[in-house]
Amino acid sequence: MTVNAVAPGYIDTRSSGPLRAEPEREPLIRASIPAGRWGSEADVAAAIVYLGSPAAAYVNGHVLVVDGGCLIK
């Protein structure tokens, strides 16, 4: 049995729409992301596909952060 998790950062979704629409906060948030953009649902999906694939068969107990580098700041 393997147990892993995905921890997304700022992701461009319908739920984050109101936050992205705030003209004062959105540029500050984007500036805090080293990748320079909000993540996409495809970015998170790719991490999930990886963790569910044979390529990650020996990965266990890992939290895969998908945040464009926010945690390195």
TAJO-V517081 format. One record per helix or strand. SS is the DSSP state (alpha for helix, beta for strand). FROM is the first residue (numbers start at 1). TO is the last residue. If there is no record, write none. Layout:
BEGIN
SS_FROM_TO + SS_FROM_TO
END
This chain:
BEGIN
beta_5_8 + beta_11_11 + alpha_17_20 + alpha_25_31 + beta_39_39 + alpha_41_51 + alpha_54_56 + beta_63_66 + alpha_70_72
END
